[in-house]
């Protein structure tokens, strides 16, 4: 393996220092994209949760209606059977 020249090593070291200086205070373009994606995902997830909650309430109302209908039908069947027994 060929050793790098002193110039190449200095350039590499300088690039690493610059990258370290850019650290937390200066996000890279990729980090900016990730932060934007995170915010978009949070927003979409929040909207989705609200939609699911709304759907849950609609489902509850529908199930209550079905339950009430079932009880009324069972009561009618029971009343009909009681009349036959008499």
Beta strands, then each sheet from edge to edge (+ up, - down):
end
